[in-house]
Amino acid sequence: MKVTLLTGASSGIGEAWAERLAADKHNLLLVARSEDKLQQLSTYLSGKYGVSVQYIAIDLTKPNADWQIFEETEKRKLTVDCLINNAGIGTAGDFVAAELASELNMIQLNIVALVSLTHRYLKQMRERNSGTVINVASMAAFMPAPFMAAYAASKAFVKSFTEALSEENRPFNIRIMLLCPGATETRFFERANINEQDKKALLGNFTLQTSGMVVEEAMKGLKSNKTVVVSGFTNKIGAKLGAFIPNSVIMKFIAGNARSTFQKTKA
């Protein structure tokens, strides 16, 4: 049976994407940590839309999680026709003050798990000469971000990796797309231990999109065969402007908003 494998499926953009795909009659394999949430979502989606919705509850920050997922899809005889690497976490604050374990867990999820799953299922797509891979990065992929240094770097990796793979796989009838949401109304900030004051310091007066808005733009981009989709008009403008403004200027602006919140400097 053909399925769309969606990571980070239990909330936020992932949950909105799961419902959108189920409404379009895609069979789903949902991956996230919370088995209770996955079970509830699977029952709801399969009942409402009449599609097959399976799940795997697993922590993608753990080594070999990608192999366990791959083995499970083989055991269940599922063909992953579309892979959406949506799972990701962020951290914010002075890098020196951050817990190293948290930074490394983020890199494991945002980079290592994404690369590993892409490698495993892209090989099968090549053999079938068809398939789709969507990797979720962020607006942070377009520029260095002081006080979110490792997070922005991880998303810059995803951007570069995805764009390169898109060209590599052009002859094989495989669509590979990068999605770059801006600030979105999800649990991202809560999971990154970013309170309302800190969020204001990082975002200023930017308006947050809903998860549904991001998913709709992603689906439109996919139908239009776009390689890179930036969601939100303001974000699109920002991405274009960022190509012309030196990183040194951008970094000073970001740091100027956030330094007083995240860093104590010498008198």
N, C-alpha and C positions, 0 to 999 in steps of 0.2 A: 504494500500500500504506500502511495506517495504521501509525504507529510511535509509541512513547514516546521522546521525546528527553530524555536524562539527562546532565547535565553533572557533572563531577567523578566520573566513573564507574569509575575504575581502582583505587580503594582505599576503605577506610573505609565510611562510610554509603552512598556511591554504589555501591560494589561489592556490598554487601549488598542494596541496592535492586534492582540489575540482576538478581541471582539470584532474588529474590522475584518480580519481575515476569515473568521468563522462566518460572518455575514456574507462573505464572498464565496462561501462553500469550500474553504480550504480545510483539509484534515490537519490537525495540529499535534505537535509534540512540544509541550511546555516544560521549560527547565527553570528552576529557581531553588532557593533553600527551603522555603516554608511549605511543607507537605500539606498542611491544613488549607492554606490559601490556594495551592494548586488543585487540590481535590475539589474545593468549592467552585473554583473557576471552571474546571473541566466539566463538572456536573451541570453548571449553569449554561455554558456555551453549547455543549452537546444537546441539552434539552431544548434550548431556544432555537438553535440553527440546524439541528439534525445532521451534524458532522461528527466524525470521530475525533475525540480530544483525549490524548494520553499525556502523561506527565512523568518526569523524573525529578525527584527531590534530591538535590546535591549542591554542595558548596564548591563553586568554581574557583575559589581561592586555594583549594587544596590541590597539591600535585597529583597528576594522573586522573583528575576528574574528567578531562576530555576523553581519555581512553575508556573510562567506565561508561560514559554516555555512548561512545561509539560501539562498544561491545553490546550494550543494551539495545541499540537500534538494530544491530545485526541479529540479535537473539529474537527480537520481535518481528523481524523481516520487514523493516520499514525502509523505504527509499527516501532519503532526505533530498527532496527536489528543490527546496529553498531553505537556506540557512540565514537566520537573522541574529547576528551577534549584537544583542542589545544590552546585555548585562554590563554594568560599570558602576564604579564608586568614585568619590572624590574626597579630597582632604583640603583643608585651608588653614593658613596660619604661617608663622615663621618656620621655615624648613628645619632649622636647627633645634627648635622646640618640639618638633613633631616626634611621635613614637616611630622608630625605624620599622618596627613590625607592621604598623599600619600602612606606611608608605610601600613596603614590599608586597603586602597583601593587595594593595591597589594595583601595583604593576603586574602582579600575577593575574589578576582578573582582567584588567583593561588591555593588557598586551598578550601575556603568555597563553591564557585560555582562548582568547580570540584567534591568535595565530594557530594554535593547535587544532581547534575545531575546524577552522578554515582549511587547513592542510588535509585533515582526514576526509572531509566531505568533498572538497574540490577535486581530489583524485578520482572519486567515484563519478562526479559530474563530468569530468573529462572523458571518462570511459563511455558515458552515455551520450556525450556531445550535447548536453543540455543542463541547465540549472541556473540558480540565482543565489548570489551571496550579497547580503546587505550588512555593512558594518557601521555601527553608530559611534560617531566621534563626538564633537562638540564645537561650538564657536571658539573655544579655547585652543583648538587645533591650529588656528590661523596666526597665533601670536604667543610669545612667551608671556606668562602671567605671574608676576611677583605675588608671593603669598599663596599661590596655587601652583608652585613651580613643577612638582612631579606630576600632578594631574594634567596640566597643560601639555607637558612633554609627552605623557602617555597618549594623549589624544592626537598630538602632532605625528606620533608614530603611526597611529591607526590611519590617519589621513594619507600619509606617504605610502604606507603599505597597500592600502586599498586602491589608490589611484594607479600604482604600479601594476598590481594584479589585474586590474581592469584591462590594461593594455596587453599584458601577457596572454590573457585568455580570450582576447577578441576573436581569434580564429576558431574557437571551440564552441561557439554558440552559447556562451555562458555570460550572463549579465552580472556584473559586479558593481555595486553602488555604495557610495559613502553618504551617510546622513549626518548633518551637523546641526543639531538643535541649539538654540540659545537657552537662556534661562527659562525653565518650564516648571509649571505647578506640579511637582512630584515630591517624593520623600528624599530627593537627592540631598538637600541642605540638612535635613534632620539626620540622615545617615552619616553625613560628613561632619556632624557635630557643629554645624554652623547655626547660631541663633539668629534672631531677627535683626539685632544690631549689627552683627558681623555680615549678614546677608546684605544689609543696606550699604555697608562699607565697600563690599565687593561689586555690587550691581548698580549703585546709585539709584537713578529713577527709571531704570529699564522696566518695561512692562513684561510680565511673565506670560508665555503662551500656555494653553492647556495641552495635555497629552494628545487629545483628539486632534487638535490643530496640527501638531507635529506629524502625526500619523497620516493625516489626509494629504499633507504636502509630500510626504515620502511616497505614498501610493501614486500620486500624480507624476512625480519624478520618475518612478519606475515605469509607468506606462509611456512616458516620453523618452525612455532610454537615456536618461541623464546619468552621468557618472558621479557627479557631486550635487547634492541637494542641501541647500541651506534653508532652514525653515524660518519664516517670519520676514516681513518686509524690512524692518529695521536691521535685522541680522544680515540680510543680503547686502544692504548698503554698507554695513560695517565691514563685511568680508571684502568687498571691492575696495573700499577706502584703505583698508589695512594693507593692501598690496602696494600702495603708494606712500604710506607713512612709515618712516624708519622705525624699526623695533625699539630703538632707544627712546623715542618720543612716546610710543604706546606704553612702554614699561613704566616710564616716569608718571604718566597719567594714572595707570592702574595703582601703582605704589602710593601715589599721592592720596588716593581715596582710602587706601587700606592700612597704611603704615601705622597711623595713630591707634588703630584698633588691634593690630596683630603684633606690633613690635615695640618693645621698650628700648629707647636709645639713650645713650649717655647724655648727661646734662651738659 
